[in-house]
Amino acid sequence: MIVATADGVAFDVRVIPRARRSEIGGERDGALVVRVAAPPVEGAANDALIELFSSLLRVPRRAITIVSGERGRRKRVAISGVAIDAIHALLRDAGAGG
């Protein structure tokens, strides 16, 4: 699911728009489940996804790229300047209810 790249990590994300709040929801079918409060209109859900990762991982928004799936629920995200351990920590925290 999570692979190291030359400058960071890349992984699949399953986005659930119009959620009550934006949060990491665990893992399903090899993808990180992310709930975002924004609707899937005019890129709002993509912006919310980038903002969530930016704040959780403490990286600038420019370090986060949606590599593929920009218009779908299943996306491939690349984040530079982040180690695989940081993504695993997000999953652990999500599993602990946070």
C-alpha positions as a printed NumPy array, in Angstrom:
array([[  0.   ,   0.   ,   0.   ],
       [  2.623,   2.57 ,   1.046],
       [  5.79 ,   2.765,  -1.033],
       [  8.916,   4.822,  -0.568],
       [  9.814,   7.186,  -3.4  ],
       [ 12.999,   9.122,  -4.09 ],
       [ 11.843,  12.045,  -1.959],
       [  9.032,  10.697,   0.24 ],
       [  6.114,   8.285,   0.013],
       [  3.226,   7.384,  -2.289],
       [  0.045,   5.549,  -1.371],
       [ -3.569,   4.976,  -2.397],
       [ -6.384,   6.875,  -0.726],
       [-10.122,   6.198,  -0.699],
       [-11.857,   9.549,  -0.133],
       [-15.29 ,   9.799,   1.451],
       [-16.623,  13.33 ,   0.877],
       [-19.328,  15.155,   2.869],
       [-18.329,  13.508,   6.13 ],
       [-19.187,  14.979,   9.502],
       [-15.521,  15.918,   9.963],
       [-12.228,  15.433,   8.154],
       [-10.234,  12.507,   9.53 ],
       [ -8.245,   9.368,   8.743],
       [-10.592,   6.391,   8.856],
       [ -8.143,   3.491,   8.765],
       [ -7.349,   1.195,   5.848],
       [ -9.573,  -0.686,   3.414],
       [ -8.689,  -2.728,   0.321],
       [ -5.087,  -1.522,   0.279],
       [ -5.993,   2.162,   0.524],
       [ -5.981,   4.686,   3.336],
       [ -9.588,   5.727,   4.045],
       [ -9.92 ,   9.483,   4.472],
       [-13.164,  11.232,   5.33 ],
       [-13.392,  14.899,   4.353],
       [-16.113,  17.361,   5.295],
       [-15.981,  19.087,   1.901],
       [-18.245,  18.091,  -0.989],
       [-16.773,  16.634,  -4.202],
       [-17.441,  19.87 ,  -6.09 ],
       [-14.903,  22.048,  -7.927],
       [-11.934,  20.378,  -6.242],
       [-13.107,  21.137,  -2.694],
       [-12.661,  17.531,  -1.528],
       [ -9.152,  17.396,  -3.036],
       [ -8.247,  20.644,  -1.275],
       [ -9.603,  19.277,   2.012],
       [ -7.59 ,  16.065,   1.53 ],
       [ -4.372,  18.019,   0.928],
       [ -5.07 ,  20.301,   3.89 ],
       [ -5.702,  17.325,   6.196],
       [ -2.422,  15.611,   5.254],
       [ -0.577,  18.922,   5.478],
       [ -1.754,  19.557,   9.023],
       [ -1.407,  15.962,  10.281],
       [  2.075,  15.45 ,   8.845],
       [  3.228,  19.048,   9.351],
       [  4.383,  19.467,   5.763],
       [  3.619,  22.353,   3.394],
       [  0.696,  21.905,   0.995],
       [  3.121,  22.087,  -1.953],
       [  4.747,  18.841,  -0.748],
       [  1.506,  16.929,  -1.412],
       [  0.496,  15.871,  -4.911],
       [ -2.51 ,  13.932,  -6.159],
       [ -0.75 ,  11.758,  -8.716],
       [ -3.866,  10.091, -10.14 ],
       [ -7.59 ,   9.862,  -9.54 ],
       [ -8.144,  13.574,  -9.117],
       [-11.792,  13.258, -10.171],
       [-12.572,   9.953,  -8.456],
       [-12.85 ,   8.627,  -4.93 ],
       [ -9.768,   6.417,  -5.298],
       [ -6.601,   8.49 ,  -5.57 ],
       [ -2.842,   8.037,  -5.58 ],
       [ -1.128,  10.592,  -3.348],
       [  2.583,  11.424,  -3.158],
       [  4.074,  13.355,  -0.267],
       [  7.658,  14.558,  -0.332],
       [  9.717,  14.934,   2.813],
       [  7.839,  12.211,   4.72 ],
       [  8.967,   8.726,   5.747],
       [  6.804,   5.6  ,   5.582],
       [  6.795,   5.515,   9.394],
       [  4.792,   8.757,   9.49 ],
       [  1.999,   7.203,   7.41 ],
       [  2.016,   4.062,   9.564],
       [  1.683,   6.325,  12.618],
       [ -1.406,   7.951,  11.069],
       [ -2.93 ,   4.503,  10.618],
       [ -2.108,   3.522,  14.213],
       [ -3.659,   6.732,  15.504],
       [ -6.775,   6.174,  13.377],
       [ -7.07 ,   2.646,  14.753],
       [ -6.88 ,   4.042,  18.275],
       [ -9.901,   6.23 ,  17.53 ],
       [ -8.088,   9.452,  16.702]])
